[in-house]
Amino acid sequence: MSIHTILNAIERVIIFISLASAWVFIPIMILVRSFDIVARQFFSTPSNYFQFVEWRAFMFLVLLGLGHAYLSNAHVRIDIIHSHITPRTRGWIEAAGFFLAIVPFCAVLIWYGGEFSFRAYEGGEREVIAFGLPVRWMVNAIIPVGGLLLFLSGVVVFVRNVLFLLGRSGAPAPAD
């Protein structure tokens, strides 16, 4: 099994998780927002429950989509500089960025998000607005999961850039 096969498999899993979450959470957000607007406009009944569901769906969508956004080069970057540097320089910048930005950011998400989730589980924290169910730890657990998916995306991009810099690949990652 080649390194390219492994990288492609990791990428496919990350993209699947991202797209599956989009198919689940975007319709939920649309329906909840629409229902909230109708309830507020016609029945004068604003509800914190709708905001709760919408915010949680948005959180899941963003955190489960970060890795895919990075792999697809859909994240924010300075395009004026990026378009004027050589592919080799882009490869070096992406490789260095993995250690300078991705690793520390993901370490914080995974470590503190995991601790945050564990404390919520251990303390039996409840979502008051979600009928008092003790599920806050499940919602909080998405933070380290999102950090892990972004970290894995960073590993894929880093390895592809190292392969490019060693002359074993045709272009730096993520592809433009």
N, C-alpha and C positions, 0 to 999 in steps of 0.2 A: 504494500500500500504506500503510495507516494505522498509526500508532504502536500502536494496540490490537492489530492483526493481528500485528505483530512481537512484542509482549509475550506474546501468547497462544501464538505459535509457540515462543518460548524456554521458556515455562512447560511446554508439552506435552513438549518434549525432556527437560527436567529431570525431570518426573514419569515419563516413560517409562524413563529410566535408573534412577531410584529403584525403580520397581516391578519392572523386569527384574532388578535386583540382589536385590531381596527374594525373587523367585520362584526365583532361583538359590541364594542363600546361606542362606536360612532352612532349606530342606530339608537342605542340606549340614550345617548346624549340628545339626539334630535327629538326623540319621543318625549323624554322628560322635559326638555326645554319647551316644546310645543304645548304639552299638557299644562305646564306651569303658567305659560302665557295665557292660555284659554281660561284657566282657573282664576287667574288674577284679574283679567279683563272683564270676564262675564259674571264671575261669582264673588269677586272681591275677597278671595281666600288665598293670600300668599302662603306658601308652605316652605318651611326650612327643610322638610324632607326632600323636596325636589332638588334644592340646592345641594344637599348632602350627596344625593345619588349622582348628580351631575359632576360635582367636584371629584368624587371618588372615581368615576368613569374616566374623567380627564386625566387624573393622576395615573391610573392604570395605563391609559393610552400612551401618555408621554414616556413613562418609565419603561414600558415594554417596547417602545419604538425607538429609543435612543440608539441602540446598537445598529438597527437597520438604517437609521438616518446616517450614521457614521460610515457604514459599509457602502451606502449608496451615494456618498459625497453630498448629502443634502443638508449638512450642518453649516453653520456660519463660518465663513473664512474671509480673509481680505483678498477679494478677487483681483484687485488692481495689482497687487504684489504677486499673487499666485500665478497670474497669466503671463508675467514677464520673467519668470525664472525657469531654468532648464529642468527637464524631468529628473535628472540626477539630483539637483538641489532640492526638488520637491520630495524625492525619496528620503534624503537626509533629514529634512525638516519634519516629515511625518514620523520617521523613526525616532528622532529626538523628542518629538511631541508626545510620543507614547509614554516615555519615561517622565517627562516634565509635566504633562497634563493628565493623560488618561489614567495612569497608575495611581497617582495621589488622589484624584477625584473619585475613582472607583473604590479605592481603599477606604475612603471616608464613607461613601455610600454603603459599602458592604459591612464594614465594622460597626459604625454607629447605627445604621439602619437595622442591622441584625440585633444589636443590643436593645434598640428601641422596641423592636418587635418582641423580643424575648421578655423584656420587662412588662410589656402589655399582656403577654400570655401568662406570665408568672403572677401578675397582680390581678388577673381576671378583669382587666379593663373592659368596660362596656361602651357601646355606641348608644348614647342616650336617644339620639334621633332615630336609630334603627331598632326601635322597640326594645331597647335595653339588652340586646343580644351581646354576649361576650366575644365579639368577633373583631375587635380593634386590632389584635395581633395579626390577623390575616391580612387586613388592609395595610398595616405597617410592613408586613413581610415583602410587599412588592418593591420596597425601596432597595433592599439588598439584591433582590432578583434582578431588578433593572440595572443595578451597578454591575452585577456579574455578566449580564448580557452585553453591556457596553465594554467591559473589560475583555471579554472574549472577542468582540469585534475589533478592539484595539490590538489584540494578539494577532488576529488574522491579518490586519493591515500592516502591522510591524513585520511579521514574517515575510509577507509578500514584498515589502520594501527592501528587506535584507536580501531576499532572493534577487530582486531587481538590481540592487547595488553590487551584488556578486556576479551579475551577468547571466543569471539563470532564469530571468523573466523579462518580458518585453517592455513593460511600462510600470511606473510607480503606482502604488495603491493609495487611496481609493481611486478607481478609474474616473476620469472626467466625463 
